[in-house]
Amino acid sequence: MKTNTKKYGIMALLGVLIVGIVLISGCVEDSEKEYATEQPAEEPAGEPSVGPSDWCPEGTVLPIEKSKITGIEKHTINGKTMNLCCKEMSRPDGEKVMKTCSSKDAMYVVTFMYDGTGKMYKTKEIYPEGDKVCSRLFSRDGTVIMERCVKIE
């Protein structure tokens, strides 16, 4: 039991380190670039139009974290399907490394990593449950490797 807890702790720490490295690597890029905002090409079926001034301005580049908003996508978190605003982070050479999608209120978040072949797999989801915020970490094959809920105070 102690070994499993130690493994989960190490995996969680590695996940945090990976995210930190990706975020920090965005700070070393040339800060004099111009960033443009594009209009969304199409809207999800049955959903209201999301323009550039709304909560998910597709095409916007976020220079600090080196990501680009890719638009609204439907994802299921803890059995609830919803529209989430997604952004992709890339390395300086343009290779995609991570995709994060969140709800407008930021209470629901799902994170995906890209492997070396461009294939994406879910690594984490965060969601509210009553008076708690819960998170799940996943292995590459989709197995839940850690689940934790913390009471909101």
C-alpha positions as CSV (number, residue, x, y, z in Angstrom):
1,M,0.0,0.0,0.0
2,K,2.8,2.4,0.9
3,T,4.5,1.7,-2.4
4,N,1.4,2.5,-4.4
5,T,0.9,5.8,-2.5
6,K,4.6,6.7,-3.2
7,K,4.2,5.9,-6.9
8,Y,1.1,8.1,-7.1
9,G,2.9,10.9,-5.4
10,I,5.8,10.6,-7.8
11,M,3.5,10.5,-10.8
12,A,1.6,13.6,-9.6
13,L,4.9,15.4,-9.0
14,L,6.1,14.5,-12.5
15,G,2.8,15.8,-14.0
16,V,3.2,19.1,-12.2
17,L,6.8,19.4,-13.3
18,I,5.9,18.7,-17.0
19,V,3.2,21.4,-16.9
20,G,5.7,23.8,-15.2
21,I,8.3,23.1,-17.8
22,V,5.9,23.8,-20.7
23,L,4.7,27.0,-19.1
24,I,8.3,28.2,-18.4
25,S,9.4,27.4,-21.9
26,G,6.8,29.9,-23.2
27,C,8.6,32.7,-21.3
28,V,11.8,32.4,-23.4
29,E,10.3,33.1,-26.8
30,D,10.7,36.5,-28.5
31,S,8.2,38.9,-26.8
32,E,8.1,41.3,-29.8
33,K,5.9,39.1,-32.0
34,E,2.5,40.3,-33.0
35,Y,-0.4,38.2,-32.0
36,A,-3.6,38.0,-34.0
37,T,-7.1,37.0,-33.2
38,E,-9.1,35.1,-35.8
39,Q,-12.9,34.7,-36.1
40,P,-14.2,31.1,-35.4
41,A,-14.7,29.3,-38.7
42,E,-17.8,27.5,-37.6
43,E,-19.8,27.1,-34.4
44,P,-20.7,23.8,-32.7
45,A,-24.2,22.5,-33.7
46,G,-26.9,23.9,-31.5
47,E,-24.7,26.3,-29.6
48,P,-24.6,30.1,-29.7
49,S,-22.0,31.8,-31.7
50,V,-18.8,32.6,-29.8
51,G,-17.1,35.8,-31.1
52,P,-13.6,37.1,-30.4
53,S,-14.8,39.2,-27.4
54,D,-16.4,36.2,-25.7
55,W,-14.8,33.8,-23.2
56,C,-13.2,31.5,-25.9
57,P,-11.8,33.7,-28.7
58,E,-10.6,31.0,-31.2
59,G,-7.2,31.8,-32.7
60,T,-6.0,34.0,-29.9
61,V,-2.4,33.3,-28.9
62,L,-1.5,33.5,-25.2
63,P,2.2,34.4,-25.2
64,I,2.9,33.9,-21.5
65,E,2.0,30.2,-21.6
66,K,2.8,29.7,-25.3
67,S,-0.6,28.5,-26.2
68,K,-3.3,29.1,-28.9
69,I,-7.0,28.9,-28.2
70,T,-8.4,26.3,-30.6
71,G,-12.1,26.9,-29.8
72,I,-15.0,25.2,-28.2
73,E,-15.2,21.4,-28.0
74,K,-17.5,19.0,-26.3
75,H,-15.9,16.8,-23.6
76,T,-17.2,14.6,-20.8
77,I,-15.9,15.0,-17.3
78,N,-17.1,12.8,-14.5
79,G,-20.1,11.7,-16.7
80,K,-21.1,15.3,-17.6
81,T,-20.8,16.4,-21.2
82,M,-20.3,20.1,-21.8
83,N,-18.8,22.7,-24.0
84,L,-15.2,23.6,-23.0
85,C,-12.8,26.2,-24.3
86,C,-9.6,24.5,-25.5
87,K,-6.1,25.7,-26.0
88,E,-3.0,23.9,-27.3
89,M,0.5,24.4,-26.1
90,S,3.4,23.8,-28.4
91,R,7.2,23.6,-28.2
92,P,9.2,26.4,-30.0
93,D,9.6,24.0,-33.0
94,G,5.8,23.9,-33.3
95,E,5.3,20.4,-32.0
96,K,2.1,20.2,-29.9
97,V,2.7,19.0,-26.4
98,M,-0.4,19.6,-24.4
99,K,-4.1,20.5,-24.8
100,T,-6.2,22.0,-21.9
101,C,-9.9,22.6,-22.1
102,S,-11.9,24.4,-19.4
103,S,-15.5,25.6,-18.7
104,K,-16.3,29.3,-18.6
105,D,-16.3,29.2,-14.8
106,A,-13.1,27.2,-14.8
107,M,-14.7,24.5,-12.5
108,Y,-14.3,21.8,-15.1
109,V,-10.9,21.2,-16.7
110,V,-9.5,18.3,-18.8
111,T,-5.9,18.0,-19.9
112,F,-4.4,15.9,-22.7
113,M,-0.8,15.3,-23.6
114,Y,0.6,14.4,-27.1
115,D,3.0,11.6,-27.5
116,G,5.8,11.7,-30.0
117,T,3.6,10.5,-32.8
118,G,1.0,13.3,-32.4
119,K,-1.5,11.0,-30.7
120,M,-3.4,12.6,-27.8
121,Y,-4.3,11.0,-24.5
122,K,-6.1,12.3,-21.4
123,T,-3.9,12.9,-18.4
124,K,-6.1,14.8,-15.9
125,E,-9.6,16.1,-15.2
126,I,-10.8,18.4,-12.5
127,Y,-14.5,18.8,-11.5
128,P,-16.7,20.0,-8.7
129,E,-18.6,17.5,-6.5
130,G,-20.8,19.0,-3.9
131,D,-18.6,21.2,-1.6
132,K,-15.4,19.5,-3.0
133,V,-13.1,19.9,-6.0
134,C,-12.0,16.6,-7.3
135,S,-9.2,15.5,-9.7
136,R,-8.3,12.4,-11.5
137,L,-5.0,11.5,-13.1
138,F,-4.9,9.0,-15.9
139,S,-2.2,6.7,-17.4
140,R,-1.7,6.6,-21.2
141,D,-4.1,3.7,-21.5
142,G,-6.9,5.6,-19.8
143,T,-6.6,3.9,-16.4
144,V,-7.3,6.1,-13.4
145,I,-4.0,6.2,-11.4
146,M,-5.1,8.7,-8.8
147,E,-8.3,10.3,-7.6
148,R,-8.6,12.9,-5.0
149,C,-11.2,15.3,-3.7
150,V,-10.6,18.4,-1.5
151,K,-13.2,20.3,0.4
152,I,-13.7,23.9,-0.7
153,E,-13.4,26.3,2.2
